[in-house]
Amino acid sequence: MKKKIIAILLGMSIVGSLCACSIKDIEAVTEKVSQSAVAEAVSTAASEGTTGEYSELTIKTDWESKAEIVFSDNGMTIDGTGAENESGVLCITEGGAYTLSGSSNNVSIVVNTEENVKLILNGVELTSTNGPVIYGAQVKNLYLELAEGTTNTLTDSNSYATDSSTGEEIGKGVISCEDDIIILGEGTLNINGNHKHGITSDDKLYIESGTINIVSEGTDGINANDLVCIDGGVISIEATSDLIECNDMLVINGGSITGNSDDEGIESKNAIYINGGDIDITAVDDAINSAYYIEINGGTINVVSTAGDAIDCNGGYDGCITINGGEINATGAQIPEGALDADQASIIINGGTVTASGGTNSPVIQNGGEVDITGETNSGMGGGPGGGQGGGPGMNGNGQKPEGEIPSDGEFPADGQPPQMNGKGGGFKQQNIEESEDTL
């Protein structure tokens, strides 16, 4: 398989089945709960205002040092085991830690193993001429550690090699992984995306620390399928498409996020939870957008949309935007757009400081906090049955899924329930991953 993966990045033929990878059996991030439990949790949140609770990830620390790789214009030198130079492609086939340094204008890195791999970026400047710079074709979890005091720059090519059997491009960004990515360390990572995303995972993406600067001339700055979880770090993004996009849960617990987008800012096809951190972004379209649910429990949030809504949820039920805390400054465009849009429903504010201005805004059910909203209130967007404290996210007063069309850019869960709430109504509960074969 290693030879065939290498052939991908060399633009040679490869069978389509090699693009697939085994999926880790990591315990699901969310759990299902009964409608009555959700209703009780939301009622508690509405009356008290609480903060989301999350278990810390168990980060793998017991690494075996495998090899040190130094890149140069003449190729690369490998001191150790588990990695080979395959015609200018560094192929890693064994689990462990690999330290990378040096520079090259024509290099790609392919990780192809069922074990955990950590790449320590120790001052690299790498450019690919045929696709991603780092491609996790198969890996249990891909760790990227930014060595303290170093600056690391990765640049992809303007076009990607394709799979001859399917015609699909191999890889989806400068750093592209079929499995989970965990970014940590105290160094700096500069990403120059010329074709697709800056950093992308087909599973989950965790950012724990580091300084990350992304310029994406292709699509999104950060993109993941199952989860984006930002616990720390200083992140700056300039993107032609979304700054950060996830098809499922998008969680911000800390760190700093700044950026400018020619499309949307922070987007989830499911739910967004903001529990802390500093966010300062400007987007042409919606600055924060979710298909189903947005919950803000803390943090400092400054968002501007020049042609759309500052904060927009397509859930269409009372409380699909719920604010329990934090300092929010939201500026949206003029009518028919605005600062706060709950799509035919009301916003619930239980706490925090909310300052918003825009053309037209959804009604607010205020149970607490300080609120200053400038612009028209679209009374036609008011809440339906079960509004206010009586109905939880995604449910009317009887605990049923709201009537009406499913949002065009996302679907309600099959059971009609909102995203998993914790015991106090403060967001979904992330499972603690124990030290085992599934340890991150």
WOLIN-V202568 format. One record per backbone hydrogen bond with DSSP energy under -1.0 kcal/mol. CO is the residue of the C=O (numbers start at 1). NH is the residue of the N-H. E is the energy in kcal/mol with one decimal. If there is no record, write none. Layout:
BEGIN
co:CO nh:NH e:E
co:CO nh:NH e:E
END
This chain:
BEGIN
co:1 nh:5 e:-2.5
co:2 nh:6 e:-2.3
co:3 nh:7 e:-1.8
co:4 nh:8 e:-1.2
co:5 nh:9 e:-1.1
co:6 nh:10 e:-1.0
co:7 nh:12 e:-2.8
co:8 nh:11 e:-1.6
co:15 nh:18 e:-1.5
co:16 nh:19 e:-1.8
co:17 nh:20 e:-1.0
co:34 nh:38 e:-2.1
co:35 nh:39 e:-2.7
co:36 nh:40 e:-2.2
co:37 nh:41 e:-2.3
co:38 nh:42 e:-3.0
co:39 nh:43 e:-2.3
co:40 nh:44 e:-2.2
co:41 nh:45 e:-2.4
co:42 nh:46 e:-2.7
co:43 nh:47 e:-1.8
co:44 nh:48 e:-2.5
co:45 nh:49 e:-1.7
co:61 nh:63 e:-1.7
co:64 nh:97 e:-2.8
co:66 nh:81 e:-2.0
co:67 nh:99 e:-2.1
co:68 nh:79 e:-2.7
co:69 nh:101 e:-2.0
co:70 nh:77 e:-2.2
co:71 nh:103 e:-1.3
co:72 nh:75 e:-1.8
co:75 nh:72 e:-2.8
co:77 nh:70 e:-2.1
co:79 nh:68 e:-1.9
co:82 nh:93 e:-2.2
co:84 nh:91 e:-2.8
co:86 nh:89 e:-1.0
co:89 nh:86 e:-3.1
co:90 nh:110 e:-2.9
co:91 nh:84 e:-2.1
co:92 nh:112 e:-3.1
co:96 nh:118 e:-2.5
co:97 nh:66 e:-2.9
co:97 nh:67 e:-1.1
co:98 nh:120 e:-3.5
co:99 nh:69 e:-3.2
co:100 nh:122 e:-3.0
co:101 nh:71 e:-2.9
co:102 nh:125 e:-1.8
co:104 nh:127 e:-1.9
co:108 nh:90 e:-2.5
co:109 nh:135 e:-3.0
co:110 nh:92 e:-3.0
co:111 nh:137 e:-1.1
co:111 nh:138 e:-1.8
co:115 nh:140 e:-1.9
co:116 nh:96 e:-1.7
co:117 nh:143 e:-3.0
co:118 nh:98 e:-2.8
co:119 nh:145 e:-2.3
co:120 nh:100 e:-3.1
co:121 nh:147 e:-1.9
co:123 nh:102 e:-1.6
co:124 nh:153 e:-2.7
co:125 nh:104 e:-2.2
co:126 nh:155 e:-2.1
co:127 nh:107 e:-2.2
co:130 nh:161 e:-1.7
co:131 nh:157 e:-1.0
co:133 nh:109 e:-2.8
co:134 nh:176 e:-2.7
co:135 nh:111 e:-2.4
co:135 nh:137 e:-1.3
co:136 nh:178 e:-2.7
co:138 nh:113 e:-2.9
co:141 nh:117 e:-2.2
co:142 nh:182 e:-2.4
co:143 nh:119 e:-2.8
co:144 nh:184 e:-2.4
co:145 nh:121 e:-2.6
co:146 nh:186 e:-1.0
co:146 nh:187 e:-1.5
co:147 nh:150 e:-1.9
co:150 nh:188 e:-2.5
co:152 nh:190 e:-3.8
co:153 nh:126 e:-2.5
co:154 nh:192 e:-2.7
co:155 nh:128 e:-2.5
co:161 nh:170 e:-2.7
co:163 nh:167 e:-3.4
co:168 nh:163 e:-3.1
co:172 nh:197 e:-2.2
co:174 nh:133 e:-2.0
co:174 nh:134 e:-2.0
co:175 nh:200 e:-2.6
co:176 nh:136 e:-3.1
co:177 nh:202 e:-2.4
co:180 nh:142 e:-2.8
co:181 nh:206 e:-2.8
co:182 nh:144 e:-2.7
co:183 nh:208 e:-3.1
co:184 nh:146 e:-2.6
co:187 nh:211 e:-2.4
co:188 nh:152 e:-2.1
co:189 nh:213 e:-2.9
co:190 nh:154 e:-2.7
co:191 nh:215 e:-2.6
co:192 nh:156 e:-1.6
co:193 nh:217 e:-3.6
co:196 nh:219 e:-1.7
co:197 nh:174 e:-1.7
co:198 nh:175 e:-1.9
co:199 nh:223 e:-2.3
co:200 nh:177 e:-1.7
co:201 nh:225 e:-1.2
co:203 nh:226 e:-2.7
co:203 nh:227 e:-1.2
co:204 nh:181 e:-2.4
co:205 nh:229 e:-2.7
co:206 nh:183 e:-2.6
co:207 nh:231 e:-2.8
co:207 nh:232 e:-1.3
co:210 nh:234 e:-2.6
co:211 nh:189 e:-3.2
co:212 nh:236 e:-2.8
co:213 nh:191 e:-3.3
co:214 nh:238 e:-2.5
co:215 nh:193 e:-3.3
co:216 nh:240 e:-1.5
co:219 nh:241 e:-1.5
co:220 nh:198 e:-1.5
co:221 nh:199 e:-1.9
co:222 nh:245 e:-2.3
co:223 nh:201 e:-1.8
co:224 nh:247 e:-1.5
co:227 nh:205 e:-2.6
co:228 nh:251 e:-3.2
co:229 nh:207 e:-2.4
co:230 nh:253 e:-3.0
co:230 nh:254 e:-1.3
co:233 nh:256 e:-2.6
co:234 nh:212 e:-3.0
co:235 nh:258 e:-2.4
co:236 nh:214 e:-3.1
co:237 nh:260 e:-1.7
co:238 nh:216 e:-3.1
co:239 nh:262 e:-1.9
co:242 nh:221 e:-2.1
co:243 nh:222 e:-1.9
co:244 nh:267 e:-2.9
co:245 nh:224 e:-1.8
co:246 nh:269 e:-2.3
co:249 nh:228 e:-1.8
co:250 nh:273 e:-2.5
co:251 nh:230 e:-2.6
co:252 nh:275 e:-3.2
co:252 nh:276 e:-1.1
co:255 nh:278 e:-2.5
co:256 nh:235 e:-3.4
co:257 nh:280 e:-2.8
co:258 nh:237 e:-2.0
co:259 nh:282 e:-2.1
co:260 nh:239 e:-2.1
co:261 nh:284 e:-1.1
co:263 nh:285 e:-3.0
co:264 nh:243 e:-1.2
co:265 nh:243 e:-1.2
co:265 nh:244 e:-2.3
co:266 nh:289 e:-2.7
co:267 nh:246 e:-1.8
co:268 nh:291 e:-1.6
co:270 nh:292 e:-1.9
co:270 nh:293 e:-1.5
co:271 nh:250 e:-1.9
co:272 nh:295 e:-2.6
co:273 nh:252 e:-2.7
co:274 nh:297 e:-3.4
co:274 nh:298 e:-1.2
co:277 nh:300 e:-2.4
co:278 nh:257 e:-3.1
co:279 nh:302 e:-3.2
co:280 nh:259 e:-1.4
co:281 nh:304 e:-1.8
co:282 nh:261 e:-2.3
co:283 nh:306 e:-2.3
co:284 nh:307 e:-2.1
co:286 nh:265 e:-2.2
co:287 nh:266 e:-2.9
co:288 nh:312 e:-2.9
co:289 nh:268 e:-2.1
co:290 nh:314 e:-2.3
co:293 nh:272 e:-2.4
co:294 nh:322 e:-2.7
co:295 nh:274 e:-2.7
co:296 nh:324 e:-3.3
co:296 nh:325 e:-1.3
co:299 nh:327 e:-2.8
co:300 nh:279 e:-3.0
co:301 nh:329 e:-3.2
co:302 nh:281 e:-2.0
co:303 nh:331 e:-2.5
co:304 nh:283 e:-2.7
co:308 nh:333 e:-2.6
co:309 nh:287 e:-1.8
co:310 nh:288 e:-1.6
co:311 nh:341 e:-2.4
co:312 nh:290 e:-1.8
co:317 nh:320 e:-2.2
co:320 nh:294 e:-2.8
co:321 nh:348 e:-2.1
co:322 nh:296 e:-2.4
co:323 nh:350 e:-3.3
co:323 nh:351 e:-1.3
co:326 nh:353 e:-2.7
co:327 nh:301 e:-3.2
co:328 nh:355 e:-2.9
co:329 nh:303 e:-2.4
co:330 nh:357 e:-2.2
co:331 nh:305 e:-2.6
co:333 nh:359 e:-2.8
co:334 nh:337 e:-2.4
co:337 nh:360 e:-1.8
co:338 nh:310 e:-1.5
co:339 nh:311 e:-2.4
co:340 nh:362 e:-2.5
co:341 nh:313 e:-2.7
co:346 nh:319 e:-2.6
co:347 nh:365 e:-3.6
co:348 nh:323 e:-2.6
co:349 nh:367 e:-3.2
co:349 nh:368 e:-1.1
co:352 nh:370 e:-2.7
co:353 nh:328 e:-3.3
co:354 nh:372 e:-2.7
co:355 nh:330 e:-2.7
co:356 nh:374 e:-3.2
co:357 nh:332 e:-2.8
co:359 nh:376 e:-2.0
co:361 nh:378 e:-2.5
co:363 nh:347 e:-2.7
co:365 nh:349 e:-2.4
co:370 nh:354 e:-3.3
co:372 nh:356 e:-2.7
co:374 nh:358 e:-1.7
co:376 nh:361 e:-2.8
co:377 nh:379 e:-1.3
co:378 nh:381 e:-2.3
co:379 nh:382 e:-1.6
co:384 nh:387 e:-1.2
co:386 nh:391 e:-1.2
co:387 nh:390 e:-1.1
co:392 nh:395 e:-2.2
co:396 nh:399 e:-2.4
co:400 nh:396 e:-2.2
co:407 nh:410 e:-1.3
co:413 nh:416 e:-2.2
co:422 nh:425 e:-2.0
co:427 nh:422 e:-1.3
co:434 nh:436 e:-1.2
co:436 nh:439 e:-1.9
END
